[in-house]
Amino acid sequence: MKLLEVKTLEILGNQSRKVLLYTTGCPKCEIIKKKLTVKNIDFEEVNDKDEMIEKGITQVPMMEINDELLDFVKANDWINNRK
């Protein structure tokens, strides 16, 4: 694989990761939101309670990355392991 191809794959890989933060504005939600912002991780904030219920979310914050739901502890660990 050529260097250009590798760099392109890295860029595409980063773009394909979609991060959703399901939040109601609670203190733990604000912690995750702040950490994402400080780490410069692009995310979309979702406040629609009906959408959360449809996904089976019963507590917040929840973070969704490529269709995988992470609770507060797992989301915090995921963020902390980012460069």
Beta strands, then each sheet from edge to edge (+ up, - down):
strand 1: 19-22
strand 2: 44-46
strand 3: 62-65
strand 4: 68-70
sheet 1: 2+ 1+ 3- 4+
end
